[in-house]
């Protein structure tokens, strides 16, 4: 099972877009759990870019307009940011 690494960019963007205790935060937590439990990248994960130009993957947070931007390196999944997609 891959190790999930939450970056400062994730905390900065998630705090703004999915406040603690909100239903959006609960859905975001489910998406993060899926990144740890399912094959990464999955068939529904899209290629994306994090500014300025960092290639990454994006996974939709079900039931929201949010995307989780992440990068897979060896046995780690780095969660880079959350954005409206």
N, C-alpha and C positions, 0 to 999 in steps of 0.2 A: 504494500500500500504506500503511495507516495506521501511524502511529508509536505504539509501545506505551510508556506512561508508568507506571512502578511507583511507587506512593505509599508513604509511611511506614506507613500502615495495612496495606498489602499485606505489607510485610516483617515487621511485627509478628505478623500472623496466620499467614502462610505458615510462618514459622520455627517456630511452635508446632505447627501441624497437619501440616506436610510437611517433616520434618527433612532437611537437606542429605544427599544420598547414598541416601536411602530410595527404594523403588519408588514411593511416593506422590509424592515430589518429581519423579520422572521423568514421571509421568502429569500432574502439574501443569504442567510445562514444555511438554508436548505441547499442553495446553489453551491455554496462553499463546501458543504458536506459531499455533494455529488462530485466535486473536483477531486476529493480525496478518495472516494469509493469507486468511481467509474474509470474506465480507460481514458487517459488524457493525452492528446486531444481526442475528443469524441467526434463522431460523424457529423454532428450538428454544430460543432465549434467552427467559427469563421476566422479567416485570417484578417488581421487588423493592424493598426499602427498606433502607438502611443507617442504623442508629440515629445520632442521634435521629430524624430523618425526612428522609433524602436519597433521592430517587428514583434508581434505578439499574437495571441489568439483571443477570441471573444466568445463568451458563453452567455446566452440570454438568461436573465432571472425570470422564471416562469411567473406570469401574472403581473408583471411590471413592464415599464419601458426601459429598464436598466440592463446594462451589459457588464459583465465582470471581465476585465482584461487580465490575461495571465500568460506566463511563459513556463514551459517545461524544460528543466535542465536535470539530466540524470534521474535521480530518485526524488527530486524536489519539484513542487509546483509553486512558483512565485506569483502571488496575487498582486498585480501592479496598481490597479485602480478600478473604480466603478464609474460608469458614465451613462448618460441617457443616450439611447441608441434608437 
